[in-house]
């Protein structure tokens, strides 16, 4: 897959994560405690892998950008009446980004 296609998927995934992060959570959707943290980690793992593949060699820039994006989502959530920003969510985002960095470094050694 070309970097241009990967970048398109990356931007689409960024929009999807933002929309899903700001929509109200339907009642009964949470099955277990800390489920939302796992969802954050997996979402940012996917974003991280897509970003690292789309912009090869820019591991730190992609990671820093996604950390800032995660923080902005938490700020945006705190401004809604149906969601709340949570530092633990941002930490889960960071864990997902870190895992993505490890996966990409393992896949393509420096």
N, C-alpha and C positions, 0 to 999 in steps of 0.2 A: 504494500500500500504506500502511496506517495505521501510525503510530508504535507502536501496541500490538502489531501483527503483527510489525513489524521487531524490536521488543524481544524477542518470543518467539523469533524466529530467532536473535537475538544470544545469548540465554542458552543455547539449544540448541547453538549453535556453540561457546560457551565450554566447555560440558561435553564436547563431542566432541573439542576440542583437548586438554583435560586428559586424557581417557581415552587418546587416541592417543599423547600425550606420555609416559604412564606405562606403556604396554604394552611388552613386550619386542619388539625389532626382529627380524623373521624373517630368518634367514640368506639372503644373496643378494638382499636387497631394494635394497641400495645399488648404483646403476648407475654413478655417477661421484663423484669427490671433491667435497666441499662440497655434495652433494645435500641433506643435512639442513639446511644453512643456507638453501638456496633454499626448502625446505619450510616452514621457520620464517617466512621473509619473506612467503611467499604466505599462510600461515595467518593471520598478524597483519595483513596487508593486508586480507584478507577480514573479519576481526574489526573492524578499524578502520573500514572502509567501513560495515559493518552498524551499528556503534556510533554513528558520526557521523550516519547517516541516522535512527537511532532516537531519538537525543537531539540534535536540531538546536540549534545554538548553544552546545553544550557541548564544543567541539573539544578544549580543553585538559584538561577533566575526563576525557573518554573516553580521550584519549591517555595521560594520567598513570595512570589505572586499568589500562589494558592493559600499560603498562610494568611496573607493580607485579605484575600477573598473570603476565607472562612471567618475572619474577625469581622469583616463588613456584614456578612450574613447574620452573625450574632447581634450586631448593633441594629440591623434592620428588623430582626425578630423582636428586639426589645421595644421597638417603636409601634408594634402592632398590639391589638387588644386580645388576640387569640394565640399568640406565641410569646415565648420569653427567651431572651438571650441567656446563654449559659457558658461560662468559662470551661466547664468540663466538656461541652460539645466541641469547643475550639481545640481542646487538648486531644480529643478523639480525631478531629480533622488532622492535627499535626502527626498523630500516630499513623494515620492512613498515608499521609504524604511521605513520612519517613520510610514506611514499608515499600511504597512505590519507588523511592530512591534506591533502596536496597535491591529490589527486583531488577530495576534498570541497570544498576551497576553490576549485578550478577550476570545479567543477560549480555551486557556489552562491557567487558572489562576496560578500564582506563589504561 
